[in-house]
Amino acid sequence: MASTLTPLTLLLLLLLAGDRAFSDPEATSHSTEDPLEAWAQSRESFPERDDFWSPPEPTVQPSTWPTTSVAIKITNDTMGKVANESFSQHSQPAAQLPSDSPGPPPLNSSSQPSTASDLPTQAPTEPFCPEPLAQCSDSDRGSSEATLSGALTDFSVKLYHAFSATKMAETNMAFSPFSIASLLTQVLLGAGDNTKSNLESILSYPKDFACVHQALKGFSSKGVTSVSQIFHSPDLAIRDTYVNASQSLYGSSPRVLGPDSAANLELINTWVAENTNHKIRELLDGLPSDTRLILLNAVYLSAKWKIAFEQKKMKVPFFYKNSAIKVPMMSSKKYPVAQFNDQTLKAKVGQLQLSHNLSFVIILPQIPKHQLKGIEEALNPTVFKAIMKKLELSKFQATYLTMPRIKVKSSQDMLSVMEKLEFFDFSYDLNLCGLTEDPDLQVSAMKHETVLELTETGVEAAAASAISLARNLLVFEVNQPFLFLLWDQQHKFPVFMGRVYDPMG
């Protein structure tokens, strides 16, 4: 039986009804204005009519002056014009007005001269919200995959540092940047205003990347399956344009949740299990009663080793926390490995071939006394891309390989990760105008779960296990904490990333 590598992941984005209160700042900004301040500002606007002005009495305005509830924004320039026009209606200068004649009222939002209705006003306009389905021209389509692969690589490195910052030091970690990017890009499909630009920045996408959804759709392969689904409450109306775009680009239409919370929970967890080959059976243990919108993405990867590992139950020392622990190891006397030493990271880099045009990349310190933390700190998008470019040019050579059998399960609160990336829209200022007309949404929970297993299940061919170890054969031993990634060699982006400190989990 062939050996398999089976990691998978699932990301949850849960949006609930927020308690935001909306008000018109223009309608309230003048309602508490002090009449003395209004008088002083008006007097400063045109001092040449100084004889017109006297401080208003703090009494109730006479009923002979009309009042209105219309709020008009008045700047220093327009206030002089309003006042001059209102007083030109009087045939006498202010000094000749009868003593019992009511004087001009204070200029505030609750009392406007009768000519205020003649002033031009501008009706409020709604903020622009782009259509969910961006048009992708043929000229842009050709370069979109290269742009997307570069963006996903940059995003993956940023995400690695954000995950690491939320984890305890020297602990295992695994995540799928492809899964997280897929879900955030689906959110981008319905985002407007600042949320749209902030998501583009986090994902390292160029502004108004028209072909991103089509390019992302084309990044799935036989070894990697990515699926998305939207669940929403019956009272949340989803825009038809978003429904059509989601169906066209992501192969799913939003599904309406029912009134029974327990049934909804079972529905969602069943979807998760079915799309992760039942590796993740229960992502959620409960649903809040005010759940409005749930966005899900699951990535499942299944690949075979290019050459089977030997069927040997061997334990080899693995150096961890200044000590050596014996762990089950996989070994092969002649496995095709591309490898080199990188002086920038002071690391050994090795690439192992897998089926479906995938590969498993390992980055570990050159010598055991060096720590993985130093590699992580030196890793940036530029260095990472240079490493992958050098691996692409390196030859696969027969190598004596030993590496631990590992099983890593990682569950992560993604809201804290997004805040490490300095993205706060989900909690404070979410704009999904392209998805729904309801502005009262905020993200209550966001979760990411990954399961990664590396095992050997048997010998594929007797001849392979019988090859002797030659003196000049290259050696690649994975016997200390390492950084790993599952690399899509065709589209050139990482599907999974992580680190292993303890192979036993």
C-alpha positions in Angstrom: 0.0 0.0 0.0 1.3 3.4 -0.9 2.3 5.9 1.7 0.1 8.9 2.1 0.4 12.4 3.4 -3.0 13.7 4.5 -3.3 17.2 6.0 -6.5 19.1 6.0 -7.9 22.3 7.4 -11.1 24.2 8.0 -11.7 27.8 8.7 -14.8 29.3 10.2 -15.9 32.9 10.0 -19.0 33.6 12.2 -20.8 36.9 12.1 -23.5 37.9 14.5 -25.8 40.9 14.9 -24.1 43.8 16.4 -25.4 46.4 18.8 -24.3 49.5 16.8 -26.4 52.6 17.1 -26.6 54.8 14.0 -27.1 58.5 14.1 -26.7 61.5 11.8 -23.7 63.4 13.1 -24.8 66.5 11.1 -28.2 66.5 12.6 -26.9 66.4 16.2 -23.7 68.4 16.0 -25.5 71.8 16.2 -28.3 70.8 18.6 -26.3 71.7 21.7 -24.7 74.9 20.2 -24.5 77.8 22.7 -26.4 80.9 21.4 -23.6 83.1 22.7 -21.0 81.1 20.6 -23.2 81.3 17.5 -23.5 85.1 18.0 -19.8 85.5 18.4 -19.0 83.4 15.3 -21.6 85.3 13.3 -20.1 88.7 14.4 -16.6 87.6 13.4 -17.8 86.6 10.0 -18.7 90.2 9.0 -17.4 92.8 11.5 -18.4 95.7 9.1 -22.0 95.3 10.3 -21.0 95.5 14.0 -24.0 97.8 14.7 -26.3 95.0 13.9 -25.2 92.7 16.7 -26.0 92.5 20.3 -25.7 89.4 22.5 -28.9 87.4 22.4 -31.0 87.3 25.5 -31.2 83.8 27.1 -34.9 83.7 26.8 -37.5 81.7 24.8 -37.6 83.0 21.2 -40.7 85.0 20.3 -43.3 83.0 18.3 -43.1 85.6 15.5 -39.8 84.1 14.3 -40.3 80.8 12.5 -38.5 77.7 13.7 -37.5 74.7 11.7 -36.2 71.2 12.3 -34.1 71.2 9.2 -30.3 70.9 10.0 -28.1 72.7 7.6 -24.3 72.5 7.6 -23.0 76.1 7.9 -19.3 77.0 7.4 -17.7 80.3 8.3 -18.0 81.4 4.6 -21.7 80.6 4.2 -22.8 81.9 7.6 -22.1 85.5 6.5 -24.2 85.0 3.4 -27.1 83.5 5.3 -27.1 86.3 7.9 -26.8 89.1 5.3 -29.7 87.7 3.2 -31.9 87.3 6.2 -31.4 90.9 7.4 -31.8 92.4 4.0 -35.6 91.6 4.5 -35.8 94.5 7.0 -36.5 97.9 5.6 -34.8 99.6 8.5 -31.3 99.2 10.0 -31.2 97.4 13.3 -30.6 100.7 15.2 -34.0 102.1 14.0 -36.0 99.0 14.9 -38.8 99.6 17.5 -37.7 98.7 21.0 -40.5 96.1 21.3 -39.6 94.5 18.0 -38.0 91.1 18.4 -34.4 91.0 17.4 -32.8 88.5 15.1 -32.8 85.0 16.6 -29.6 83.2 17.4 -28.3 81.4 14.3 -28.5 77.7 15.4 -29.9 74.5 14.0 -33.2 74.9 15.8 -34.0 78.4 14.6 -33.3 79.5 11.0 -34.5 82.6 9.2 -37.4 82.3 6.8 -35.1 82.5 3.9 -33.2 79.4 5.0 -35.7 77.3 2.9 -34.4 79.1 -0.2 -30.8 77.9 0.4 -29.6 75.1 -1.8 -29.4 71.8 0.0 -27.7 68.6 -1.1 -29.4 65.3 -0.5 -27.3 62.7 1.3 -25.8 60.0 -0.9 -25.1 56.4 -0.1 -21.4 55.3 -0.1 -20.4 53.6 -3.3 -20.5 49.8 -3.1 -18.9 47.8 -5.9 -20.7 44.9 -7.6 -19.7 41.6 -6.1 -18.7 40.0 -9.5 -15.7 41.9 -10.9 -15.2 41.8 -14.6 -12.0 40.0 -15.7 -10.7 40.9 -19.1 -8.8 38.4 -21.3 -5.6 40.6 -21.1 -5.7 40.5 -17.3 -6.4 36.8 -17.1 -3.0 35.7 -18.4 -1.0 37.4 -15.7 -3.5 36.9 -12.8 -2.2 33.5 -11.7 1.4 34.8 -11.4 0.1 37.8 -9.4 -2.0 35.6 -7.2 0.8 33.1 -6.4 3.1 36.0 -5.4 0.4 37.5 -3.2 -0.3 34.1 -1.5 3.4 33.6 -0.8 3.7 37.1 0.8 0.5 36.5 2.8 1.7 33.1 3.9 4.9 34.5 5.5 2.9 37.3 7.2 0.4 34.8 8.5 3.2 32.5 9.8 4.5 35.3 12.0 1.0 36.2 13.1 0.3 32.6 14.1 3.6 32.3 15.8 2.9 35.5 17.9 -0.3 34.0 19.3 1.3 30.6 20.1 3.4 29.6 23.1 7.1 29.4 22.3 8.5 26.1 21.1 5.1 24.5 20.4 3.8 22.7 17.3 1.8 24.8 14.8 0.0 24.1 11.5 -2.3 26.2 9.3 -3.4 26.5 5.7 -2.7 30.0 4.2 -4.6 28.8 1.1 -7.8 28.0 3.2 -7.6 31.3 5.1 -6.9 33.3 1.9 -9.8 31.5 0.1 -12.3 32.5 2.8 -11.0 36.1 3.1 -11.2 36.4 -0.7 -14.8 35.2 -0.6 -15.5 37.9 2.0 -13.7 40.4 -0.3 -16.3 39.5 -2.9 -18.9 41.4 -0.9 -16.8 44.0 0.9 -17.0 47.7 0.4 -15.2 50.9 1.3 -12.4 50.4 4.0 -13.1 46.7 4.5 -12.3 46.1 0.8 -9.1 48.1 0.8 -7.9 46.6 4.1 -8.6 43.0 3.0 -6.6 43.7 -0.2 -3.7 45.0 1.9 -3.7 42.0 4.3 -3.9 39.5 1.4 -1.1 41.4 -0.5 -3.5 41.8 -3.5 -3.1 44.8 -5.8 -6.0 47.2 -5.6 -9.1 46.1 -7.5 -7.6 42.8 -8.5 -10.3 42.0 -11.0 -9.3 38.3 -11.7 -8.5 37.2 -8.2 -11.6 35.0 -7.8 -11.2 33.3 -11.2 -7.5 32.7 -10.5 -8.2 31.3 -7.1 -10.8 29.0 -8.5 -8.1 27.6 -10.9 -5.7 26.9 -8.1 -7.4 23.7 -7.0 -5.9 20.4 -8.2 -6.4 16.6 -7.9 -4.4 16.6 -4.6 -5.9 19.8 -3.1 -9.6 20.3 -2.7 -11.0 23.7 -1.5 -14.7 24.1 -0.8 -16.7 27.0 0.6 -20.2 27.4 2.0 -22.3 30.2 3.4 -25.0 29.7 6.1 -27.3 32.5 7.2 -30.3 33.2 9.3 -33.7 33.7 7.6 -33.9 37.4 8.6 -30.6 38.2 6.8 -31.3 39.1 3.2 -28.4 38.2 0.9 -28.0 40.2 -2.3 -28.9 38.3 -5.5 -25.7 39.6 -7.1 -23.6 38.0 -4.3 -25.6 34.7 -4.5 -24.9 34.5 -8.3 -21.3 35.4 -7.9 -20.7 32.9 -5.1 -22.3 30.1 -7.2 -20.3 31.0 -10.2 -16.9 31.4 -8.5 -17.1 29.2 -5.5 -19.6 26.5 -6.5 -22.1 27.1 -3.7 -25.2 29.1 -2.9 -25.9 30.4 0.6 -28.0 28.0 2.7 -30.6 29.3 5.2 -30.4 28.1 8.8 -33.6 26.9 10.5 -35.2 27.9 13.8 -33.7 25.0 15.7 -30.2 25.8 17.0 -29.3 22.1 17.6 -30.3 21.2 14.0 -28.2 24.1 12.7 -25.2 22.9 14.6 -25.6 19.4 13.3 -26.0 20.7 9.7 -22.8 22.8 9.9 -20.7 20.1 11.6 -21.9 17.5 9.1 -20.8 19.8 6.3 -17.4 20.1 7.9 -17.0 16.3 8.4 -18.0 15.6 4.8 -15.5 18.1 3.3 -12.6 17.0 5.5 -12.9 13.3 4.9 -14.3 13.0 8.4 -10.9 14.1 9.9 -12.6 17.0 11.6 -16.0 15.8 12.9 -17.0 18.6 15.3 -15.7 22.1 14.6 -18.4 23.8 16.7 -19.7 22.7 20.0 -22.5 25.3 20.0 -24.1 28.2 18.2 -25.0 31.6 19.7 -28.7 32.3 19.4 -28.1 35.6 17.5 -26.0 34.0 14.7 -26.6 35.8 11.4 -24.0 34.6 9.0 -21.4 31.8 8.8 -18.8 31.5 6.1 -16.9 28.3 5.9 -13.9 27.0 3.9 -12.3 23.6 4.0 -9.1 22.5 2.3 -8.3 18.8 2.0 -5.0 17.5 0.7 -4.2 13.9 0.0 -0.9 12.9 -1.7 1.4 9.9 -1.9 5.1 9.9 -1.4 7.0 9.6 -4.7 8.9 6.6 -3.3 7.7 4.5 -0.4 9.5 4.6 2.9 11.0 1.4 4.3 8.9 -0.7 6.7 11.1 -0.5 9.7 10.0 0.2 13.3 13.0 2.3 14.3 13.4 5.0 16.9 16.0 7.7 16.5 17.0 10.6 18.8 15.2 13.8 18.1 16.8 16.9 19.7 14.2 19.0 21.6 14.6 21.5 24.5 18.2 20.7 25.2 17.6 17.0 25.3 17.2 14.0 23.0 14.0 12.0 22.9 13.6 8.9 20.9 10.8 9.1 18.3 9.5 6.8 15.5 11.3 7.6 12.3 10.6 7.0 8.7 13.6 6.2 6.5 14.6 5.7 2.9 18.0 4.8 1.5 17.5 6.5 -1.8 14.8 9.1 -1.7 14.8 11.9 -4.3 15.6 15.2 -2.4 16.6 18.6 -3.6 18.6 20.3 -0.9 21.0 23.1 -0.1 22.3 25.2 2.8 21.0 28.7 3.1 23.5 31.2 4.7 20.8 33.9 5.3 18.7 31.6 7.5 21.7 29.4 8.6 19.5 26.5 7.7 19.3 23.3 5.7 16.5 23.3 3.1 15.2 20.1 1.6 12.4 19.4 -0.8 10.7 15.9 -1.1 8.6 15.0 -4.1 4.9 14.0 -3.7 2.2 13.0 -6.2 -0.1 15.5 -7.9 2.7 18.0 -8.5 3.1 18.7 -4.8 6.2 18.7 -2.6 7.0 18.7 1.1 9.6 21.4 2.0 11.6 21.2 5.3 13.7 24.1 6.8 15.8 23.3 9.9 18.9 24.7 11.6 22.2 23.6 10.1 23.5 22.3 13.5 21.4 21.1 16.5 22.6 23.9 18.8 21.0 26.5 16.6 17.4 27.3 17.4 14.4 27.3 15.0 13.5 30.7 16.4 16.4 32.3 14.7 15.2 31.0 11.3 11.7 32.2 12.0 12.9 35.7 12.8 15.0 35.9 9.7 12.2 34.7 7.4 10.5 37.4 5.3 8.7 37.3 1.9 11.9 38.2 0.0 14.0 35.5 1.6 11.2 32.9 1.3 10.8 33.6 -2.4 14.5 33.3 -2.9 14.6 29.9 -1.2 11.7 28.6 -3.3 13.3 29.9 -6.5 16.6 28.2 -5.6 14.7 24.9 -4.8 13.0 25.2 -8.2 16.5 25.2 -9.9 17.9 22.5 -7.7 18.1 18.8 -8.9 16.5 16.0 -7.0 19.2 13.5 -6.0 19.1 10.1 -4.4 19.5 10.8 -0.6 19.5 8.8 2.6 16.5 10.4 4.4 15.3 10.0 7.9 12.4 12.0 9.2 9.9 11.6 12.1 6.4 10.3 11.8 4.3 13.2 12.9 0.7 14.0 13.7 -0.1 17.7 14.3 -3.5 19.0 15.2 -3.9 22.7 15.6 -6.9 24.8 16.5 -6.7 28.6 16.4 -8.8 31.6 17.2 -8.4 33.6 14.0 -9.6 37.0 15.4 -6.5 37.3 17.4 -4.4 36.4 14.4 -6.2 39.0 12.3 -5.5 41.6 14.9 -1.8 40.7 14.8 -2.0 41.5 11.1 -3.5 44.8 12.1 -6.9 44.0 10.6 -9.7 45.2 12.9 -12.7 45.5 10.6 -14.3 42.2 11.7 -14.7 43.6 15.3 -15.2 47.3 14.7 -16.1 48.5 11.3 -17.2 45.7 9.0 -18.6 46.8 5.6 -20.2 43.9 3.6 -22.5 46.1 1.5 -22.0 43.8 -1.5 -23.3 40.8 0.4 -26.2 42.3 2.3 -28.0 45.6 2.9 -28.0 45.0 6.6 -25.2 47.1 8.1 -25.6 45.7 11.6 -23.1 42.9 11.3 -19.9 42.1 13.2 -17.7 39.1 13.5 -18.2 37.2 16.7 -15.9 34.3 16.2 -13.4 33.1 13.6 -11.8 29.6 13.9 -9.2 27.7 12.0 -8.4 24.0 12.5 -5.8 21.8 10.8 -4.8 18.2 11.0 -1.6 17.0 9.5 -0.3 13.4 9.4 3.0 12.1 8.0 3.1 8.3 8.0 4.6 5.3 6.1 2.2 2.4 5.6 4.3 -0.3 4.0 6.8 -1.2 1.4 6.0 -0.4 -2.2 8.7 -2.5 -3.8 11.2 -5.0 -2.5 13.9 -3.7 -4.9 13.7 -0.2 -3.4 14.3 -1.4 0.1 17.2 -3.6 -0.9 19.4 -0.8 -2.3 22.6 -0.4 -0.3 23.7 2.8 1.1 26.6 4.1 -1.0 29.5 6.1 0.5 28.8 9.1 -1.7 25.1 9.2 -1.1 23.7 12.5 0.2 22.2 12.5 3.6 19.3 14.6 4.9 18.3 13.9 8.5 15.4 15.6 10.2 16.3 15.1 13.9 15.5 18.5 15.4 12.6 21.1 15.3 11.8 22.2 11.8 9.6 24.5 9.7 7.6 22.8 7.0 5.4 23.7 4.1 3.4 21.8 1.5 4.2 23.5 -1.8 2.1 23.5 -5.0 4.8 23.2 -7.6 2.5 24.0 -10.5 1.0 27.3 -9.2 3.9 28.1 -6.8 2.3 28.8 -3.5 2.2 27.1 0.0 -1.0 25.2 0.7 0.0 24.4 4.3 2.7 25.8 6.6 3.7 25.1 10.2 6.5 24.0 12.5 7.2 20.8 14.5 8.9 20.9 17.9 7.6 17.7 19.3 6.8 15.0 16.6 4.8 13.1 19.2 2.3 15.9 19.4 
